[in-house]
């Protein structure tokens, strides 16, 4: 982890939660130091390895096996042998398919990703696949893990090709954190023969993805519909828009109810919210706003209709939407709630904007500067 990234992180965290800076920074530094101690023996860069890969595994759940997975083996030798295992499983090509991908230092059993299978299968007949790449994601050597996600995406694309060959065309990929960036490499490996119907990115990872081009990170060209959810922006995850629609929960940086566990809790909340969205009757509804700056200034146009986020998001939705949630489960507030309940005083807003201005002064990426409206802060503060 570079010193410049730590400096940016320290600056950003002052935006809304000044009193939490010391404990958050200590937690981050502790993780970084632990990673440095393990770099020599844990950095595993995957180069020139072919797919399929025994360290990238696929597990299937259906209504016939909600609690016991079926391992799906993809054999690259011949088309016939590669389909044998899939055709002998509970996979049904006529049912919708969900493919769920965990992130950095996670696995398929990570809560709430693992609970999604129950929420989906309680509702309807589906094929729920988990991509478990734990052996390649478990290192503290983050740069190596980022390097390896291209290989994970390429191998996962083999599974999707087999699903399409079997007649399955309703495929929805859900990636959390670094798993959201994996979806880009899946899409790139499938193009132009196969265009994915939908990708949902849950708090796509930010470190090492700020300056790379769109061919190396999730963006709206990766599927016919890309919906993205932001919860821990500028810390572990991206803040700039990267989907057809982007939903920002609360302040999109620190989530309510995450006192004392800012990193893991706020980041994972995007997965919590999406999991709840599968069956909630209340729903997560966001109010449209034209920019993050207008949101900070409480200047979003209140006459615009709220839009539903999550699993049942309308696939024609576009733009930026901001959502308030409860601080504990159930998190959804529904369509009608007091949009001023999280409003800030003018002095608080000026404090937030002043710190964003300081953050902007340290940025080198012009796209991120433009997204954050960096040129406007000096004018507002004068």
DONUDO-855128 format. One line per field, with one value per residue (C-alpha): residue number from 0; x, y negated, z. Coordinates in steps of 0.1 Angstrom, whole numbers. Example, Ala and Ser with C-alpha at 12.3 -4.5 7.8 and 13.67 -1.06 7.14 Angstrom:
n = [0, 1]
px = [123, 137]
py = [45, 11]
pz = [78, 71]
END
This chain:
n = [0, 1, 2, 3, 4, 5, 6, 7, 8, 9, 10, 11, 12, 13, 14, 15, 16, 17, 18, 19, 20, 21, 22, 23, 24, 25, 26, 27, 28, 29, 30, 31, 32, 33, 34, 35, 36, 37, 38, 39, 40, 41, 42, 43, 44, 45, 46, 47, 48, 49, 50, 51, 52, 53, 54, 55, 56, 57, 58, 59, 60, 61, 62, 63, 64, 65, 66, 67, 68, 69, 70, 71, 72, 73, 74, 75, 76, 77, 78, 79, 80, 81, 82, 83, 84, 85, 86, 87, 88, 89, 90, 91, 92, 93, 94, 95, 96, 97, 98, 99, 100, 101, 102, 103, 104, 105, 106, 107, 108, 109, 110, 111, 112, 113, 114, 115, 116, 117, 118, 119, 120, 121, 122, 123, 124, 125, 126, 127, 128, 129, 130, 131, 132, 133, 134, 135, 136, 137, 138, 139, 140, 141, 142, 143, 144, 145, 146, 147, 148, 149, 150, 151, 152, 153, 154, 155, 156, 157, 158, 159, 160, 161, 162, 163, 164, 165, 166, 167, 168, 169, 170, 171, 172, 173, 174, 175, 176, 177, 178, 179, 180, 181, 182, 183, 184, 185, 186, 187, 188, 189, 190, 191, 192, 193, 194, 195, 196, 197, 198, 199, 200, 201, 202, 203, 204, 205, 206, 207, 208, 209, 210, 211, 212, 213, 214, 215, 216, 217, 218, 219, 220, 221, 222, 223, 224, 225, 226, 227, 228, 229, 230, 231, 232, 233, 234, 235, 236, 237, 238, 239, 240, 241, 242, 243, 244, 245, 246, 247, 248, 249, 250, 251, 252, 253, 254, 255, 256, 257, 258, 259, 260, 261, 262, 263, 264, 265, 266, 267, 268, 269, 270, 271, 272, 273, 274, 275, 276, 277, 278, 279, 280, 281, 282, 283, 284, 285, 286, 287, 288, 289, 290, 291, 292, 293, 294, 295, 296, 297, 298, 299, 300, 301, 302, 303, 304, 305, 306, 307, 308, 309, 310, 311, 312, 313, 314, 315, 316, 317, 318, 319, 320, 321, 322, 323, 324, 325, 326, 327, 328, 329, 330, 331, 332, 333, 334, 335, 336, 337, 338, 339, 340, 341, 342, 343, 344, 345, 346, 347, 348, 349, 350, 351, 352, 353, 354, 355, 356, 357, 358, 359, 360, 361, 362, 363, 364, 365, 366, 367, 368, 369, 370, 371, 372, 373, 374, 375, 376, 377, 378, 379, 380, 381]
px = [0, 16, 20, 1, -30, -29, -27, -57, -76, -68, -80, -112, -123, -126, -154, -183, -168, -140, -144, -138, -105, -81, -97, -103, -68, -54, -74, -63, -27, -28, -42, -15, 13, 1, 0, 36, 47, 32, 41, 72, 55, 19, 22, 11, 9, -9, 7, 3, -20, -48, -85, -101, -83, -88, -85, -115, -145, -182, -210, -246, -277, -313, -346, -337, -305, -308, -284, -261, -241, -232, -197, -197, -167, -158, -135, -119, -109, -141, -175, -191, -171, -174, -212, -214, -212, -236, -262, -261, -267, -299, -292, -323, -315, -351, -347, -330, -294, -276, -238, -224, -188, -171, -142, -108, -101, -136, -152, -185, -197, -193, -225, -247, -236, -243, -278, -288, -293, -321, -337, -337, -348, -376, -391, -388, -370, -335, -299, -277, -239, -212, -177, -153, -118, -107, -72, -64, -81, -70, -36, -30, -9, -36, -17, -13, -50, -59, -35, -52, -88, -83, -76, -107, -128, -115, -121, -156, -164, -160, -189, -211, -203, -214, -247, -254, -246, -272, -298, -297, -299, -312, -279, -273, -239, -236, -201, -191, -161, -132, -157, -175, -143, -140, -173, -155, -130, -158, -176, -144, -137, -172, -174, -184, -201, -220, -232, -243, -279, -271, -243, -249, -218, -219, -194, -169, -133, -114, -77, -57, -87, -88, -66, -71, -92, -127, -114, -99, -128, -165, -184, -217, -204, -199, -236, -269, -278, -253, -266, -240, -243, -220, -216, -179, -168, -133, -122, -125, -148, -154, -174, -176, -205, -197, -231, -263, -276, -257, -273, -256, -266, -267, -235, -220, -190, -199, -231, -254, -251, -215, -200, -167, -164, -163, -143, -158, -193, -199, -184, -205, -237, -240, -243, -267, -289, -290, -297, -327, -339, -346, -377, -385, -420, -408, -381, -351, -360, -336, -341, -324, -297, -275, -243, -226, -220, -257, -264, -240, -257, -292, -300, -315, -347, -375, -401, -384, -398, -381, -367, -365, -330, -317, -328, -361, -346, -362, -337, -345, -334, -304, -286, -276, -299, -294, -310, -315, -317, -324, -293, -302, -321, -346, -327, -353, -374, -397, -407, -420, -397, -385, -358, -346, -339, -302, -300, -270, -265, -248, -217, -216, -220, -192, -170, -176, -170, -139, -125, -135, -117, -85, -90, -94, -61, -43, -59, -42, -70, -89, -120, -124, -118, -146, -170, -164, -169, -136, -136, -167, -156, -134, -163, -188, -165, -158]
py = [0, -33, -63, -85, -62, -64, -101, -104, -80, -100, -132, -117, -103, -138, -146, -136, -119, -139, -123, -89, -96, -83, -49, -44, -53, -30, -1, -8, -11, 21, 39, 24, 33, 68, 70, 58, 84, 111, 97, 119, 152, 144, 125, 148, 133, 155, 154, 178, 201, 216, 221, 241, 235, 258, 227, 211, 232, 230, 242, 245, 241, 246, 252, 289, 283, 250, 261, 284, 272, 291, 286, 278, 289, 273, 294, 276, 307, 313, 297, 330, 337, 301, 303, 337, 324, 295, 316, 341, 314, 296, 268, 259, 238, 225, 208, 174, 177, 156, 157, 143, 133, 125, 100, 95, 120, 134, 167, 179, 183, 147, 133, 118, 131, 167, 158, 144, 180, 185, 152, 160, 196, 188, 166, 186, 214, 202, 214, 198, 201, 190, 183, 193, 180, 179, 193, 164, 137, 146, 130, 96, 88, 67, 58, 95, 102, 73, 87, 121, 110, 110, 147, 152, 134, 154, 187, 177, 167, 204, 213, 186, 199, 234, 219, 201, 232, 251, 225, 202, 166, 149, 144, 118, 115, 99, 89, 75, 52, 67, 93, 64, 56, 93, 89, 66, 92, 118, 94, 86, 123, 129, 100, 97, 131, 128, 96, 101, 91, 76, 69, 56, 41, 39, 13, 19, 17, -15, -9, -3, -11, -49, -56, -24, -26, -11, 21, 30, 20, 23, -2, -4, 12, 45, 55, 44, 31, 23, 12, 1, -5, -27, -25, -29, -53, -68, -44, -8, -16, -39, -71, -80, -66, -35, -20, -29, -37, -44, -43, -61, -49, -75, -96, -68, -68, -57, -38, -44, -18, -11, -28, -14, 9, -16, 3, 38, 28, -1, 18, 49, 29, 28, 66, 64, 39, 59, 91, 75, 60, 95, 100, 68, 54, 20, 14, -8, -40, -66, -103, -114, -141, -155, -155, -145, -182, -190, -162, -177, -210, -195, -209, -177, -184, -170, -169, -140, -105, -81, -50, -14, 0, 35, 68, 54, 22, 12, 20, -13, -34, -57, -84, -90, -83, -88, -66, -69, -37, -26, -20, 17, 45, 41, 13, 4, -28, -25, -51, -78, -90, -124, -134, -161, -138, -135, -172, -192, -227, -253, -252, -214, -215, -241, -220, -189, -210, -225, -190, -178, -208, -198, -162, -175, -194, -160, -143, -136, -118, -143, -121, -118, -155, -162, -138, -155, -190, -200, -234, -245, -242, -274, -294, -281, -288, -324]
pz = [0, -10, 13, -11, -10, 28, 27, 4, 26, 57, 40, 28, 61, 75, 52, 75, 105, 120, 154, 140, 122, 148, 152, 115, 105, 132, 118, 83, 92, 112, 82, 59, 83, 86, 48, 46, 70, 48, 14, 9, 14, 4, -29, -56, -91, -116, -150, -180, -161, -182, -175, -160, -128, -97, -75, -91, -82, -91, -68, -78, -55, -66, -49, -50, -30, -11, 17, -1, -31, -62, -75, -112, -131, -164, -186, -215, -235, -255, -256, -247, -216, -204, -203, -186, -151, -157, -174, -145, -119, -108, -133, -154, -185, -185, -151, -144, -133, -107, -104, -71, -67, -34, -30, -14, 14, 12, 1, -10, 25, 33, 50, 35, 0, 11, 24, -10, -22, 4, -4, -41, -38, -14, -41, -73, -92, -101, -107, -81, -88, -65, -78, -50, -57, -20, -26, -49, -28, 7, 7, 24, -7, -23, -55, -63, -57, -80, -106, -104, -110, -147, -146, -123, -149, -178, -161, -150, -185, -194, -171, -187, -222, -211, -196, -229, -249, -228, -237, -206, -216, -184, -166, -138, -122, -87, -76, -43, -38, -58, -71, -88, -107, -117, -136, -160, -170, -174, -198, -217, -221, -235, -260, -287, -290, -257, -241, -205, -196, -162, -138, -103, -87, -49, -37, -65, -51, -55, -47, -79, -101, -100, -130, -151, -183, -186, -201, -167, -144, -142, -163, -182, -214, -196, -198, -212, -177, -150, -116, -90, -53, -32, 5, 15, -12, -12, 15, 1, -28, -58, -56, -93, -114, -134, -142, -162, -127, -95, -61, -31, 3, 31, 27, 6, 29, 64, 70, 99, 127, 118, 148, 158, 128, 99, 73, 73, 83, 59, 30, 36, 40, 2, 2, 32, 14, -19, 0, 18, -15, -29, -8, 11, 5, 18, -8, -11, -30, -41, -50, -82, -80, -108, -88, -55, -49, -51, -27, -2, -6, -1, -36, -52, -70, -47, -74, -91, -85, -62, -80, -66, -61, -57, -72, -86, -100, -133, -160, -178, -148, -154, -134, -98, -69, -31, -6, 32, 53, 88, 110, 116, 99, 83, 65, 39, 46, 16, -10, 13, 42, 55, 30, 54, 83, 73, 63, 75, 88, 65, 87, 85, 47, 44, 66, 43, 12, 26, 33, -2, -16, 3, -10, -45, -43, -37, -67, -100, -118, -139, -142, -105, -101, -127, -110, -76, -91, -78, -96, -78, -42, -42, -57, -31, -2, -12]
END
